[in-house]
Amino acid sequence: MRSGRRALNMIKYLILMLTFMCVVIEIIQIVVGAVLHRLFATYTVFIDNDFVRATHFLIAVGIVLVFLSIFGFAGIIFENVIMIFLYSGMFGLMVILEIILASAAFSMYNRVDSMLTRRMNIVIQQFFSDSFMRASFNHMQNEMNCCGIQSYADWANFHPERDLPNSCCRRVDDGCMPHERGCHAPMSDFIGSRIHMIATGTVIIIVFQVICIVTAIIMGARLSKYKQQLRAASMSPGPVTAPEPIMTEKPKY
């Protein structure tokens, strides 16, 4: 009985540590999701809505998992078998949602180039007729130090009667000297790296969460068996061995 209690305590301390680490990871996930949402919102005219929704989903899942981890933390401390198994089951459902998120992120990563080409063509066509489109394209060209979609020649193709916007120019002292590179490549790297961060980061989190779930299931099964043994011992004749304290250890002499 004592060896079973010691083994149970070892599992308990391990899962408490893992659950605490899960809380920390989920807080980081929420912060990363908020930062990515702000970055994507800056270039909203160049990004499809599902890219922005992915950051919303990342934040929402992180918030739910923080509260779920706290629930599991309480169940483990108080050694409540029902709470531990509920924690494991609900955690498993959230992991399934995160698998869907990771799969969607990898899919979005593969279509970043086509999305940017389509979106940039729409924005550059409406550059002089829509003030919001104009401000967005100017901001991108200033931030990325680029001009046009593939090169500054795109402006002559779309607006042959217009001069290059000032955001295209490296220098304007002796006339506009445009940036040589287009905006498609740097924007593709910028958006693609963030989407890849969501995909790979979510996969790493999923692996860690699966470890937490498996450990919680083992904890719940061992605790249930241990309590059954205690009930059986209390019903049998002879002295009953009281369970050892939950969070303390006996001094060794």
N, C-alpha and C positions, 0 to 999 in steps of 0.2 A: 504493500500500500504506500509506504514512504517513498520507494523508488518511483512509483507511478506519479506521486505528487511532485517529486523533483523533476521528472521528465516533463510534466505538465507545466511547471513553473518556467522551465527553460523555453518551451514553445511560447508561453505567454509573454515573457520578456522580449523574445525575438519579434513576435507579431506587434507588440506595442511599439517597438522601435521602428518596424517597417511602416506601421500605420502613421506614426509621427512623420516619417519621411514622405509618405504619400501626401499628407497635408501640406508639407513644404513644397512638394512638386506641383501640387494643384494650384497653390498660390502663385507660383512662378508661371504656370500655364495661363492663369487669369491675366497676369501682368503682360505676358507676351502677346496674348490675344488682344488686349487693349491697345498695346503699342502698334501691332500690325493693323488693327482697325483704323487707327489714326493715320498711319502711312497710306493705306489704301484709300481712305477718304480724301486724301490730298489729290489723288489721281483718279477720282471716281468716274470721269468721263472716258477714261481709257480701259476701265475694268468692268467686266460683266458683274451682275448683281450677286451671282453665286460665290464669287471670290470674297465679297464683303460678308455675305451670310456665313461663310466658313469661319470667319473671325468671331461672329456672334455666337455660333455654335460652340466654338472653342471656349469662349468665356462662360457660356451657360453651363456646359458640362463641367468645367472647373469649379464653378460655384456649387453645383449639386454635389460633386465629389468631396468637396471640403466638408460640407455638413454630413454627408454619408460617412466620411472617415471619422468625424467626431462621434457619430452614433456608434460606429464599430468600436471606437476607443472606449466608450462607456460600457458597451457590452462585454468587452474583454476584461476591463478592470473589475467589474462586478460579477464576472464569470457567469453571464446569463447565456445559456445555450441558444435560446430562441433568438435573442438579439444578434448573436454571432452568426447564425445561419441566415437571418434576414440580411445582415450586412454583406455576407458573401454573395447571396443571390442578387441583391440590388446592385452590388459592385459589378457582378458579372454582366448584368443588363447594360450598365454604363460602359463597360469595356466593349460590348458589341456595338454600341453607338460610336465609340471612338474608332473601332475598326472601320466602320462605314465612313467616318470623317477622314481617316488616313487614306482609304481607297479613293475617295472623292478628290483629296488633295493631290494624289499622284496623277489622277486623270486630268485635273486642272493644269498641273505642271506641264503635261504633254501638249496642251493647246494654248499656251501663253502666246507663242509667236503668231498663230493665226488670229487670236483675239485682238492682239495689239495692231496687227495690220488692218483688220476690219475697222476697229475703233478709230485709229489714227486717220484713216482715209475720210471717215465721216467728220471728224473734228476739223481737219485742215480744209475741207470743202466749205465748212460753215464758219471759218475763222473770222472773216470780215463782216458776217451778217449776224453773228451771235456773240454778245459780249462775254458770256460765261465760257463759251468754247475758246474764245480768244485769250481770256485770262488763264485758262487751264493750259493751253498750248504754250503760251509765253512762260508760264511758271516752269513747265517741264523743260523747255529749251534753256532757261536760265540755270536751273538746278543741275541738269545733266550735261551742260556745256555742249549742246548739239544743235542741229538745224535740219528741219524737215523730217521726213520719215526714214528714207534710206540715205539721203544727202540733201544738201541745200538746193539741188536742182529740182526737187519736188515742188518748190514754190513756183518756179517758172512753169511747171506742167499744170498746176492747179489754178494759179493766179498769174498768168503771163503779163497782165497789165499793171500789176502791183509791184512795189519795191519789197525787198526782204524786211521783215519786222526787226526791230532793234534787238529783240531777244536772240536773234540768230547771229549777231555780230560779236566777234572777239574784240574788234577795235572799230571805232567810228570816227577816228580823227581825220583820215583821208578817204572817207567813204567806208562803206560797210565791208569788213573782211569777215566772211561767215566761218562758222565752225565747219570743219571738213566732214566730220562724221554725222550721220543721221541719228535720230532719237530712238529708232526701233531697237538697235542692239543694246544700248545701255538700259533702256526700259525693260527689255526682255530679261536681262541679267538681274535687274532690281526686283521685278515682280516674281520671276522664276525662283530666285534664291529665297524669297520669303515664303512662297508656297512650298518649296522643298523643305524649308525649316519646319513648317506645320506638319508635313507628311512624316518626315524622319523623326521629329520630336515626339509626335503622337505614337509612333511605333515603339520608341524607347519607353515611353510612359506605359504603354499597354503591357510590355514585357514585365516591367516592375509591378504593375497592378495584378497581373496574373500570379506572380509570386505571392503577393499579399493575399489574394483570394485562396490559393492552395493552402497557405499557412493557416488562414482563418478556418478553413474546413477541417484541417487536421486538428486544430485547437478545439473546435466544437465537438468533433467526434471523440477525442480523448477526454474532454471534460464531461461529455455525456456518459461515457463508459465509467469514468471515475466516480461520478455521482451515483450511478447504478450500483457500483461496488460498495459505496458508503451505505446506501439503503439496504443492500443485502447484508452487510456487516451489522447494521443496527438491528435487524430482525433476527439475527442468529444469536444463540446463547453465548455468554462470555463477555469479557470486557470489550468495549468499543473504542477504537482508536480515532480520536478527533482529528479532523483535517488540519494540516499545517497552515499557518497564516498565509495570506495571499501575497502580500508585498514585502514580507520580511523573511529573514533567514535566521536559523538558530545559531547561537555562538558556538564556536568549536573550541574545545579545551584539549 
